Amino acid sequence: MEIEYLKAHGVNYDDGLKRFMGNNELYEKYLRKLPADANFAKLEHALNTENFEDAFTYAHTLKGIVGNLSIDDFFHTLYDVVESLRVKNIENASQQFKILKAQYIEVVEALKEQE
């Protein structure tokens, strides 16, 4: 994977590599799995169907995955979505989700280009 390209698209590669004890093969293996993870699609569906309890679960799960992968901007926006859903501020969660979706698309496309 081209590290500078990933960094330009929101992946904090250096921090992520530290989380994986310097094992870049293992780190990159898990980065490559993100596009296949269903939590984002499930989150979007739950929000669209106003199932906010499930939306919270999917957002929280995805936040953990993205945090461990050190995809920082995406993580911070997900944090806002999770916290908005936690306090049932649906309007803010929906606004933040628009930002989140753009970030998700950027990161996933960048990862797919690195295959």
GIGIPE-V984519 format. One record per backbone hydrogen bond with DSSP energy under -1.0 kcal/mol. CO is the residue of the C=O (numbers start at 1). NH is the residue of the N-H. If there is no record, write none. Layout:
co=CO nh=NH
co=CO nh=NH
This chain:
co=2 nh=6
co=3 nh=7
co=4 nh=8
co=6 nh=11
co=7 nh=10
co=11 nh=13
co=12 nh=16
co=13 nh=17
co=14 nh=18
co=15 nh=19
co=16 nh=20
co=17 nh=22
co=18 nh=21
co=20 nh=23
co=22 nh=24
co=23 nh=27
co=24 nh=28
co=25 nh=29
co=26 nh=30
co=27 nh=31
co=28 nh=32
co=31 nh=34
co=34 nh=37
co=38 nh=42
co=39 nh=43
co=40 nh=44
co=41 nh=45
co=42 nh=46
co=43 nh=47
co=44 nh=48
co=45 nh=49
co=46 nh=51
co=47 nh=50
co=50 nh=52
co=51 nh=55
co=52 nh=56
co=53 nh=57
co=54 nh=58
co=55 nh=59
co=56 nh=60
co=57 nh=61
co=58 nh=62
co=59 nh=63
co=60 nh=64
co=61 nh=65
co=62 nh=66
co=63 nh=67
co=64 nh=68
co=65 nh=69
co=66 nh=71
co=70 nh=12
co=70 nh=72
co=71 nh=75
co=72 nh=76
co=73 nh=77
co=74 nh=78
co=75 nh=79
co=76 nh=80
co=77 nh=81
co=78 nh=82
co=79 nh=83
co=80 nh=84
co=81 nh=85
co=82 nh=86
co=83 nh=87
co=84 nh=89
co=85 nh=88
co=88 nh=90
co=89 nh=93
co=90 nh=94
co=91 nh=95
co=92 nh=96
co=93 nh=97
co=94 nh=98
co=95 nh=99
co=96 nh=100
co=97 nh=101
co=98 nh=102
co=99 nh=103
co=100 nh=104
co=101 nh=105
co=102 nh=106
co=103 nh=107
co=104 nh=108
co=105 nh=109
co=106 nh=110
co=107 nh=111
co=108 nh=112
co=109 nh=113
co=112 nh=115
